[in-house]
Amino acid sequence: MSKQVLLINGAKAFGESSGRLNETLQGVAKEFLESSGIKVAETHIDSGYDAAKEVQKWLDSNIVIWQMPAWWMGEPWIVKEYIDKVFMAGFGKFFKSDGRHRDNPNVNYGKGGLLGGKKAMISVTWNAPLYAFTDKNEFFEGLGVEMVYFHFRKIHEFIGMSNLPTFMCNDVMKNPQIPQFIETYKAHLKKHVLPNLN
């Protein structure tokens, strides 16, 4: 059975953002993966989707890659809406319960997932510079991008998946370095995605 990656574009034109960079990065991932012999499925959330068909895409895919901008320290609302609708449509396939048992309801929360062996990855675009994430005196207190998306990583763990390292483009409004972003993303995919498809 051939390996498949599901690319989900969570960008939405709003305010100063048109979503062009996220569309570009989605295209980079698609081209890179297909040229590596990987089957690719795609969803552009803002173009509409059928929840039942999305469930099947997740079931058919080995890795899910989210492509999205950062809005107010997290994912755009359309991404959360997608998760609410698709994951509930996947009840019994994505997860069977919250993992607990009445005998001891204090333990094993979040361990009822059914998608073990599958992986998820986040690719995000930020106006914030990298320094804002790495320096303890700056906005994110040196805790890094994985801390900012801790909740999002836990969403995947709840359904049994594990997470690959996050890819991030920084300073995309004031100092966009598109060619560098593209090459760095390809290197990230080569290092973290391809080995998990072999």
C-alpha positions as a Markdown table, in Angstrom:
| # | Residue | x | y | z |
|---|---|---|---|---|
| 1 | Met | 0.0 | 0.0 | 0.0 |
| 2 | Ser | 1.5 | 3.4 | -1.0 |
| 3 | Lys | 2.1 | 6.0 | 1.6 |
| 4 | Gln | -0.1 | 9.1 | 1.7 |
| 5 | Val | 0.2 | 12.6 | 3.2 |
| 6 | Leu | -2.8 | 14.8 | 3.8 |
| 7 | Leu | -2.0 | 18.5 | 3.4 |
| 8 | Ile | -4.6 | 20.8 | 5.0 |
| 9 | Asn | -4.4 | 24.5 | 4.2 |
| 10 | Gly | -6.0 | 26.5 | 7.0 |
| 11 | Ala | -5.3 | 29.9 | 5.6 |
| 12 | Lys | -8.1 | 32.5 | 5.2 |
| 13 | Ala | -8.0 | 35.9 | 3.6 |
| 14 | Phe | -8.6 | 38.4 | 6.4 |
| 15 | Gly | -7.3 | 41.8 | 7.2 |
| 16 | Glu | -3.8 | 42.3 | 5.8 |
| 17 | Ser | -3.3 | 38.6 | 5.0 |
| 18 | Ser | -4.3 | 37.1 | 1.7 |
| 19 | Gly | -3.0 | 33.6 | 2.4 |
| 20 | Arg | -0.6 | 33.6 | -0.5 |
| 21 | Leu | 2.4 | 32.4 | 1.5 |
| 22 | Asn | 0.5 | 29.5 | 3.0 |
| 23 | Glu | -0.7 | 28.6 | -0.5 |
| 24 | Thr | 2.9 | 28.7 | -1.7 |
| 25 | Leu | 4.1 | 26.5 | 1.1 |
| 26 | Gln | 1.3 | 24.0 | 0.5 |
| 27 | Gly | 2.3 | 23.8 | -3.1 |
| 28 | Val | 6.0 | 23.3 | -2.1 |
| 29 | Ala | 5.0 | 20.4 | 0.1 |
| 30 | Lys | 2.8 | 18.8 | -2.5 |
| 31 | Glu | 5.5 | 19.1 | -5.2 |
| 32 | Phe | 8.3 | 17.8 | -2.9 |
| 33 | Leu | 6.3 | 14.8 | -1.6 |
| 34 | Glu | 5.0 | 13.8 | -5.0 |
| 35 | Ser | 8.5 | 14.0 | -6.5 |
| 36 | Ser | 9.6 | 11.7 | -3.7 |
| 37 | Gly | 6.9 | 9.1 | -4.7 |
| 38 | Ile | 4.4 | 10.0 | -2.0 |
| 39 | Lys | 0.7 | 10.2 | -2.7 |
| 40 | Val | -0.8 | 13.5 | -1.6 |
| 41 | Ala | -4.4 | 14.3 | -0.6 |
| 42 | Glu | -5.3 | 18.0 | -0.1 |
| 43 | Thr | -7.9 | 20.1 | 1.7 |
| 44 | His | -8.3 | 23.8 | 1.5 |
| 45 | Ile | -10.6 | 24.5 | 4.5 |
| 46 | Asp | -11.9 | 27.8 | 3.3 |
| 47 | Ser | -12.9 | 26.3 | -0.1 |
| 48 | Gly | -15.3 | 24.0 | 1.7 |
| 49 | Tyr | -15.2 | 20.3 | 2.7 |
| 50 | Asp | -17.4 | 17.3 | 3.4 |
| 51 | Ala | -16.7 | 16.0 | 7.0 |
| 52 | Ala | -17.3 | 12.4 | 6.1 |
| 53 | Lys | -14.9 | 12.6 | 3.2 |
| 54 | Glu | -12.3 | 14.3 | 5.4 |
| 55 | Val | -12.5 | 11.5 | 7.9 |
| 56 | Gln | -11.6 | 9.0 | 5.2 |
| 57 | Lys | -8.7 | 11.2 | 4.1 |
| 58 | Trp | -7.3 | 11.0 | 7.6 |
| 59 | Leu | -7.8 | 7.3 | 7.8 |
| 60 | Asp | -6.1 | 6.8 | 4.4 |
| 61 | Ser | -3.1 | 9.0 | 5.3 |
| 62 | Asn | 0.1 | 8.2 | 7.3 |
| 63 | Ile | 0.9 | 11.8 | 8.0 |
| 64 | Val | -1.2 | 15.0 | 8.2 |
| 65 | Ile | 0.5 | 18.4 | 7.6 |
| 66 | Trp | -1.3 | 21.5 | 8.7 |
| 67 | Gln | -0.4 | 24.7 | 6.8 |
| 68 | Met | -1.7 | 27.8 | 8.4 |
| 69 | Pro | -0.9 | 31.3 | 9.6 |
| 70 | Ala | -0.8 | 32.3 | 13.3 |
| 71 | Trp | -3.8 | 34.3 | 14.4 |
| 72 | Trp | -3.7 | 35.7 | 17.9 |
| 73 | Met | -1.2 | 33.1 | 19.2 |
| 74 | Gly | -2.9 | 30.1 | 17.5 |
| 75 | Glu | -4.7 | 28.6 | 14.6 |
| 76 | Pro | -7.4 | 30.5 | 12.6 |
| 77 | Trp | -11.0 | 29.9 | 13.7 |
| 78 | Ile | -11.7 | 27.9 | 10.5 |
| 79 | Val | -9.1 | 25.4 | 11.6 |
| 80 | Lys | -10.7 | 24.9 | 15.0 |
| 81 | Glu | -14.2 | 24.6 | 13.3 |
| 82 | Tyr | -12.8 | 22.0 | 10.9 |
| 83 | Ile | -11.4 | 20.0 | 13.9 |
| 84 | Asp | -14.7 | 20.2 | 15.8 |
| 85 | Lys | -16.7 | 19.0 | 12.8 |
| 86 | Val | -14.4 | 16.4 | 11.3 |
| 87 | Phe | -13.2 | 14.8 | 14.6 |
| 88 | Met | -16.8 | 14.4 | 15.8 |
| 89 | Ala | -17.7 | 12.9 | 12.4 |
| 90 | Gly | -14.8 | 10.5 | 13.1 |
| 91 | Phe | -16.1 | 9.3 | 16.5 |
| 92 | Gly | -15.5 | 5.5 | 16.6 |
| 93 | Lys | -12.8 | 5.8 | 14.0 |
| 94 | Phe | -10.6 | 8.5 | 15.4 |
| 95 | Phe | -11.3 | 7.8 | 19.1 |
| 96 | Lys | -13.6 | 5.6 | 21.1 |
| 97 | Ser | -13.7 | 7.5 | 24.4 |
| 98 | Asp | -11.6 | 9.9 | 26.4 |
| 99 | Gly | -9.6 | 6.9 | 27.6 |
| 100 | Arg | -10.8 | 6.7 | 31.2 |
| 101 | His | -12.6 | 3.9 | 32.9 |
| 102 | Arg | -15.2 | 4.2 | 35.7 |
| 103 | Asp | -13.0 | 2.0 | 38.0 |
| 104 | Asn | -10.5 | 4.8 | 38.2 |
| 105 | Pro | -11.7 | 7.9 | 36.4 |
| 106 | Asn | -8.7 | 10.0 | 37.5 |
| 107 | Val | -6.2 | 8.3 | 35.1 |
| 108 | Asn | -5.7 | 7.7 | 31.4 |
| 109 | Tyr | -7.5 | 10.8 | 30.2 |
| 110 | Gly | -6.6 | 11.3 | 26.5 |
| 111 | Lys | -5.7 | 7.7 | 25.8 |
| 112 | Gly | -8.8 | 6.6 | 23.9 |
| 113 | Gly | -7.4 | 7.4 | 20.5 |
| 114 | Leu | -7.5 | 4.9 | 17.6 |
| 115 | Leu | -5.0 | 6.5 | 15.1 |
| 116 | Gly | -1.8 | 5.0 | 16.6 |
| 117 | Gly | 1.0 | 5.0 | 14.2 |
| 118 | Lys | -0.1 | 8.1 | 12.3 |
| 119 | Lys | 1.7 | 11.4 | 12.7 |
| 120 | Ala | 0.9 | 15.1 | 12.4 |
| 121 | Met | 3.0 | 18.1 | 11.6 |
| 122 | Ile | 2.4 | 21.8 | 11.9 |
| 123 | Ser | 3.7 | 24.3 | 9.3 |
| 124 | Val | 3.0 | 27.9 | 10.4 |
| 125 | Thr | 3.7 | 31.4 | 9.3 |
| 126 | Trp | 4.3 | 34.2 | 11.8 |
| 127 | Asn | 4.7 | 37.9 | 11.8 |
| 128 | Ala | 6.8 | 37.5 | 15.0 |
| 129 | Pro | 10.5 | 37.1 | 14.6 |
| 130 | Leu | 12.2 | 33.9 | 15.7 |
| 131 | Tyr | 13.9 | 35.9 | 18.5 |
| 132 | Ala | 10.4 | 36.4 | 20.1 |
| 133 | Phe | 10.2 | 32.6 | 20.7 |
| 134 | Thr | 13.8 | 31.9 | 21.8 |
| 135 | Asp | 14.8 | 34.7 | 24.1 |
| 136 | Lys | 13.6 | 34.4 | 27.7 |
| 137 | Asn | 13.1 | 38.2 | 27.9 |
| 138 | Glu | 10.9 | 38.4 | 24.8 |
| 139 | Phe | 7.2 | 37.8 | 24.3 |
| 140 | Phe | 7.1 | 34.0 | 24.5 |
| 141 | Glu | 9.6 | 33.9 | 27.4 |
| 142 | Gly | 12.0 | 31.6 | 25.6 |
| 143 | Leu | 9.5 | 28.7 | 25.6 |
| 144 | Gly | 9.6 | 28.2 | 21.9 |
| 145 | Val | 7.0 | 27.5 | 19.2 |
| 146 | Glu | 6.1 | 24.0 | 20.5 |
| 147 | Met | 4.9 | 25.6 | 23.7 |
| 148 | Val | 2.6 | 28.0 | 21.7 |
| 149 | Tyr | 1.1 | 25.0 | 19.9 |
| 150 | Phe | 1.0 | 22.6 | 22.9 |
| 151 | His | -2.8 | 22.4 | 22.8 |
| 152 | Phe | -2.7 | 21.7 | 19.1 |
| 153 | Arg | -0.2 | 18.9 | 19.5 |
| 154 | Lys | -2.4 | 17.4 | 22.3 |
| 155 | Ile | -5.4 | 17.4 | 19.9 |
| 156 | His | -3.5 | 14.8 | 17.8 |
| 157 | Glu | -2.4 | 12.8 | 20.8 |
| 158 | Phe | -6.0 | 12.6 | 22.0 |
| 159 | Ile | -6.8 | 10.6 | 18.8 |
| 160 | Gly | -3.7 | 8.4 | 19.1 |
| 161 | Met | -1.3 | 10.2 | 16.8 |
| 162 | Ser | 2.2 | 11.5 | 17.5 |
| 163 | Asn | 3.7 | 14.8 | 16.4 |
| 164 | Leu | 6.6 | 15.7 | 14.2 |
| 165 | Pro | 8.6 | 18.9 | 14.9 |
| 166 | Thr | 6.9 | 22.1 | 13.9 |
| 167 | Phe | 8.1 | 24.2 | 10.9 |
| 168 | Met | 7.9 | 27.9 | 11.2 |
| 169 | Cys | 8.4 | 30.9 | 8.9 |
| 170 | Asn | 9.1 | 34.1 | 10.9 |
| 171 | Asp | 8.8 | 37.8 | 10.3 |
| 172 | Val | 6.7 | 37.2 | 7.2 |
| 173 | Met | 5.0 | 40.6 | 7.0 |
| 174 | Lys | 8.0 | 42.9 | 7.6 |
| 175 | Asn | 10.8 | 40.9 | 6.3 |
| 176 | Pro | 9.6 | 38.0 | 4.0 |
| 177 | Gln | 12.3 | 35.8 | 2.7 |
| 178 | Ile | 10.3 | 33.6 | 0.4 |
| 179 | Pro | 13.2 | 31.7 | -1.4 |
| 180 | Gln | 14.8 | 30.9 | 2.0 |
| 181 | Phe | 11.4 | 29.8 | 3.5 |
| 182 | Ile | 10.9 | 27.4 | 0.5 |
| 183 | Glu | 14.4 | 25.9 | 0.8 |
| 184 | Thr | 14.2 | 25.6 | 4.6 |
| 185 | Tyr | 10.8 | 23.9 | 4.3 |
| 186 | Lys | 12.1 | 21.4 | 1.8 |
| 187 | Ala | 14.9 | 20.5 | 4.1 |
| 188 | His | 12.5 | 20.1 | 7.0 |
| 189 | Leu | 10.3 | 17.8 | 5.0 |
| 190 | Lys | 13.3 | 15.8 | 3.9 |
| 191 | Lys | 14.5 | 15.5 | 7.5 |
| 192 | His | 11.3 | 14.9 | 9.4 |
| 193 | Val | 8.6 | 13.7 | 7.0 |
| 194 | Leu | 10.3 | 11.4 | 4.5 |
| 195 | Pro | 11.9 | 9.1 | 7.1 |
| 196 | Asn | 8.5 | 8.6 | 8.7 |
| 197 | Leu | 7.1 | 7.3 | 5.4 |
| 198 | Asn | 9.7 | 4.6 | 4.9 |
